[in-house]
Amino acid sequence: MVEQRPRTERDENPLERADRNFAELLQELRVTQTGVQILFAFLLTLAFTPRFPSLDMAQRATYVTTLLLAFLAAALFTAPAALHRSLFQRNVKPAIVRVSALLTHIGLYVLMLAFTGSVLLVVDVTFGRGAGIAAGAGTLATCLGLWVVLPRLVRHRVTSTAGRGENSGPAA
């Protein structure tokens, strides 16, 4: 009887891998894009509410900065589709995947700042500046923890487990 070792690599060529990676990236963007669109729409409507004129200059600066960050996040998250469309059938899929992954990575950091600004603004208007700053800091810390620290911990755990020869599952 031949002992079968767990597969750690997929049986795919570079173009198949690029296609799969791009499909996975687009699926991630579908999830993220909805939240960004809702946030952006919410921010666009705030300037037309009756209470908006009563905001102080710091609140208005937070609002405009957050609005621009939400726009930038939306632009970064839609750029992979535009890039793919403009380079469709040009045999550059691996490059599209690399650039799209970078744009998405940057977009997540920008979205983190847009979330932070949104929470800061709403809590500042509702409960005051100190509470707004605390809530904004908590939002930033939460996003950093879930989006930066957690993936690094998982990667470290998987890497150290693989180094000991334990099954860490198939490669992505």
N, C-alpha and C positions, 0 to 999 in steps of 0.2 A: 504494500500500500504506500502510495506517494503522499507525503505530507504536503498539504497546500498551505502556503503562507498567505496572510491577508494581503489584498491588493492595496497598495498605497498610491499608485499612479493610475490615471485613466488611460485607456487605449484610444488616444485621439491624436491626430496630427495638429500642427500649429494653427491651421485655419479652423479646424473643428473646435479647438480650445478657444480661439478668439470669438467664434460664433457663440459658444456656450457662455463665455465670460461676459460678452456684450448683452446677451439675453438676461443673464442674472443681474447685471448692472441696471438694465432697463426696468426690471421688476422692482428693484430697490427704489429706483427713481419714481415709479408709479406710486409707491407708498408715501414717499417723502413729499412729492410734488403736491399732493392733495392738501397736506398740512400747510405748506408754504402758500398755496393759493388762498386758503381760508384766512391765514394770518394777514396776507397782503390785502385782501378784500376788506377785512376788519379795519386795518389801519387806514385804508383809503377813505372809508366812511367816517372815521373819527373827526376829521376836520369839518364835517358838515353837521355835527351835532350841536345842540343849543349850548352845551357846557364848554365847548372848545374855546370860545373867546376868553373864558375866565382862567385858562392855563397861564402859569407864569413862564418866564423866558426859559428856565431850565427844563420845564416840562415840554415846552414847544421844541426845544433843541433835542430832547430825548425822542420826541415824536418824529421829527424829521429824520434824525439819524436812524431810528428804528425802521421807518418807512423805506429809506434808501437801502438799508441792509436787507430787508425783506425782498425788495426788488432785485438786488444783486443775487441773493440766494435763488430766487426764481429764475433769473437769467442763467446762472451757473447750472442749475438743474435741468434746464431745457436745452442748453448748449449741446449736449451729446446727441440729441435727436437732430438738431440742425447740422452738426458736424457730419453725422452719418448720412444725412440726406444729401449734403453738398458733395460728399466723397463716395456716394453709392456706386458700386461696381467699378471702382478704380483700383481694386486689389490692395487696399491699405487697411484692411480690418484690424490687424494687430495694432497699428498706430492709432486708429480710432479708439480702440479699447483703452490703450495707455493714456491718451489725452483725456478721454471721457472719465476715466477713473480719477485722474488728477483734478478735473473740474468738479467732480462730485465730492471729492475729499475737501477741497477748498469750500465748496458750497455748504458742507456740514458745519464747518467752523463759522462761516458767515451766518448760517441759520441759528447757531448757538448764540451768537451776539444779538440777532434779531429777537429770539425768544427772551433773552435777558432784558433787552430794552423794553419789550412789550410788557413784561411782568413788572419791571421797575416803574414804568409809566402808570399802569393801572393801579398798582398798590400805592404809589405816591399820590395820585389824585384821590384815591379812596381813603387812605389811612395816614398819609403824611410822608414827608421826605425820608425820614429814618427808616420807617417800615418798608418804603419802596426800595431803598438801597439794600436793606437786609434781604428782601424777597428777590431782588435782582441777583444779589450775590449767591443766594441759595439756588436760584435757577441755573446760574453759570456753573456752580459747583456740581449740581446734579448732572448737567449735560457733560461736563468734563469727566465725571466719574463713570457715566454710562457709555460715553462715546469714545473716550480716550483711555482711561485707566482700565476699565473692564476688558476691552479687547487686548490690551497689553498683558494683563494677568492671564487671560485665556491662552494667548500665544505662548507666553512663558511656560505655562503648565503643560501645554501640548508639546512644546519643544523639549522640555525636560523629561516628559514621559516617553517621547519617541527616542530620546537619547539612551534611555534605560532598556529599550527594546520592547516596550509595551505597545499594544495595539492602540493607535490613536485615530483610527478610522481612515477612510479614503481621503486622498488629497483633493483640495478644492480646485 
